[in-house]
Amino acid sequence: MLNLFITFRLIDALDILLVASLMYLIFRHIRGTVGMNIFFGVIAFYITWLIVRASGMILLSSILGQFISVGVLVLIILFKDEIRQFLIVLGNRYFFKKQHFKLEKLMNVKYTISQHSIEEIIDALSTMSASRTGALIVVSPNIEFDTYMQTGVEIDAKVNSNLLQSIFYKNSPLHDGAVFIVGNNIRAAKCILPTTTDKSLPAEYGLRHRSAIAMSNVTNALILVVSEENGNVSYCLHGKITKIDDPQKLSLIIHNKLRGSFNT
């Protein structure tokens, strides 16, 4: 007699839970980055291979199977920067803190940024530009980049010009690295960002500019930079860095480039 019942063991439930947890960690790590497109592409390719194999298309299934067999190596090459960052997070003492399981992260909550906060940011940039104080600020509507935030020091304070200036003051213990602003809050400082190795960039671009370019290549966030050498203020989006010296224009850029997530 044919057994129509599928045996479901406790170990099977644990197996499913572990796989689901792993997929969620991967998703949360690459959410908001260009790696997300690759992630979905890999899933689509794998599903296609399963359908082709189940349909009995032997030749096509064999060809796709060859790609699947070397898939792990390809993924390591494609995601080498993300894997490195993920391993950094695993070793970070903040990884298992309670805040990583807040409802805002699970629901991908988006925050608005007020005109007052924008003015505070611009005031800080203008002051630091005049004093040639180097700065690197990542502005985002959500905490989907918490992987990078975890490499720094949690702050969680309202956006304030004096506070930003104090963070980037050259003798401050937090001045190295990037500050993350989410909505109207400064969430973290002294964060480690990826850096680009593009040799075609101008020689005057220092580590902050290279980090801004690299970060904008893997995220949709707006990155603001103040040069320590000449005080120039620049913004970076989608791998392109642009110098700007008009505070009003910078205010419009924050609104126009990020509208839909950021409101006045």
Salt bridges, closest charged atoms under 4 A:
ASP12 OD1 - ARG9 NH2 3.17
ASP81 OD1 - LYS80 NZ 3.66
GLU104 OE1 - ARG187 NH2 3.46
GLU120 OE2 - HIS116 NE2 3.81
ASP146 OD2 - ARG28 NE 4.00
ASP146 OD2 - LYS105 NZ 3.45
ASP156 OD1 - ARG187 NE 3.65
ASP176 OD1 - HIS175 NE2 3.26
GLU228 OE1 - ARG208 NH1 3.19
